[in-house]
Structure formats: structure tokens, C-alpha cells
Amino acid sequence: MVCLDTSFIVALIRRDPKAEKTLNDYLAREAKLSRTPIAACELFKGAYGSRRRDIEVRKIRDILTHLEILDFSIEACERYGKLVNDLQLIGTPIGDLDAMIAGIALTYNEPILTSDRKHFEQVPGLVVETW
């Protein structure tokens, strides 16, 4: 299974050929695809801020219904809290939303597929994939 970050889903919506090829590669391997509730929130925020609001919201809903949602469990919340403080102590904070996404991915032991390597590679133990 692989957890799709907001940046990857946006690339799919924009019909990025590399993102589409990467998606097809995962589907050919019958990999399960997931996303976090945080990524869904980020996507809807963008869609509702768009001039083409109705179309963008529909695209987001269509994509998200095909992805397993990872629960923002108590364990994931605890991982987030520890991660934020640990990264702050060493001077490499990544922002709350990315830390929440990372905490959830770590809890479910899933790699994250993102274009935001700079932030996610700061997270110890998180496998980061890109396209």
C-alpha cells in the first residue's frame, strides 16, 4: 500500500503524464492506494477556493472515493505530537499538516508518494517516494 499525498493527487487532477504513469504502475502491481483525511482537507480547501468550484469539488470527490482513507487514530495523533516536538528540537520543523500526514503514514507503516521531498524526508522512518 502507498499513501498518496496532496501533491500527487493534484498532479493527477492536472493530468500530469508522469503522475499518471506512476499511478498506472502502482495499479499494475495491484498496490492498494490510500490517503489521509488531512490530504482530503487540503484538496477540498483548494477546490472550494477555485473559480471552477463545482467542477474541482466533483473531481476531488471522484478521486477520493477510490482511495482507502487512513484513520487519524489516537496512535497517529501521538506520533504527530512527538514528531512535531522532535523536529522542532533539532531545528527542522515541517509544518503541522505535513506532520499530521507523516504521523498517519508512519502509524500505518506506509510510504508516502509526494513531490514534497524536502519536508517529508526530514521525518525519521518515513519512506518517501516521488514520481
C-alpha positions in Angstrom: 0.0 0.0 0.0 1.1 3.6 -0.6 -0.3 6.8 0.9 -0.9 9.5 -1.8 0.0 13.0 -0.6 -1.9 16.0 -1.7 0.7 17.0 -4.3 0.4 13.7 -6.1 -3.4 13.8 -6.2 -3.2 17.4 -7.5 -0.8 16.2 -10.2 -3.3 13.6 -11.2 -6.1 16.1 -11.4 -3.9 18.3 -13.6 -3.3 15.2 -15.9 0.5 15.2 -15.3 1.8 12.4 -17.5 4.5 11.3 -15.0 1.9 11.1 -12.2 -0.5 9.2 -14.4 2.3 6.7 -15.3 3.2 6.3 -11.7 -0.4 5.6 -10.8 -0.7 3.0 -13.6 2.5 1.3 -12.4 1.0 1.0 -8.9 -2.3 -0.3 -10.3 -0.5 -2.8 -12.4 1.2 -4.1 -9.3 -2.2 -4.2 -7.6 -1.0 -1.9 -4.9 -3.6 -0.6 -2.5 -3.8 3.2 -2.6 -4.6 5.3 0.4 -4.8 8.9 1.5 -5.1 10.7 4.8 -8.1 12.8 6.0 -5.6 15.7 6.1 -4.8 15.4 2.4 -8.6 15.3 1.7 -9.0 18.5 3.7 -6.2 20.2 1.7 -7.7 19.1 -1.6 -11.2 20.4 -0.7 -9.8 23.7 0.5 -8.2 24.2 -2.9 -11.3 23.1 -4.8 -13.6 25.4 -2.9 -11.2 28.3 -3.5 -11.2 27.6 -7.2 -13.0 29.7 -9.8 -14.3 26.4 -11.1 -15.5 25.3 -7.7 -18.2 22.8 -8.7 -16.0 21.0 -11.2 -13.0 20.8 -8.9 -15.0 19.6 -6.0 -16.5 16.8 -8.2 -13.0 15.8 -9.4 -11.8 15.6 -5.8 -14.7 13.5 -4.7 -14.3 11.2 -7.7 -10.7 10.5 -6.9 -11.0 10.2 -3.1 -13.8 7.6 -3.3 -11.3 5.2 -5.0 -8.7 5.6 -2.2 -8.7 3.9 1.2 -8.8 6.5 4.0 -6.3 6.0 6.8 -7.8 6.8 10.2 -6.4 9.6 12.2 -6.2 7.4 15.3 -5.0 8.1 18.8 -1.7 6.4 17.9 -1.4 8.7 14.8 -2.2 11.7 17.0 0.5 10.7 19.4 3.1 10.2 16.6 2.2 13.6 15.3 2.8 15.2 18.7 6.1 13.5 19.2 7.2 14.2 15.6 6.4 17.9 15.8 8.4 18.3 19.0 11.3 16.2 17.9 11.7 18.1 14.6 11.4 21.4 16.4 14.1 20.4 18.9 16.6 19.7 16.0 15.5 22.8 14.1 13.8 21.1 11.1 10.0 21.7 11.6 7.9 20.7 8.6 4.5 22.3 9.4 1.5 20.9 11.2 -0.4 19.5 8.2 2.6 17.6 6.8 3.5 16.4 10.3 -0.1 15.0 10.6 0.2 13.3 7.3 3.6 11.8 8.2 2.3 10.7 11.6 -0.6 8.9 10.0 1.6 7.2 7.3 4.1 6.1 10.0 1.3 4.6 12.1 0.1 2.5 9.2 3.7 1.8 8.0 3.0 3.2 4.6 5.3 5.0 2.3 4.2 8.5 1.2 4.0 9.4 -2.5 4.7 13.1 -2.8 6.6 15.8 -4.6 7.4 17.5 -1.3 10.5 15.5 -0.5 12.1 18.5 1.4 9.6 18.2 4.2 8.9 14.5 4.4 12.5 13.4 4.1 13.0 15.2 7.5 10.8 12.5 9.1 12.8 9.6 10.6 11.5 6.2 9.5 9.2 7.6 6.8 9.7 6.1 3.3 9.3 8.8 0.8 8.5 8.1 -2.9 8.2 10.5 -5.8 7.4 10.4 -9.4 
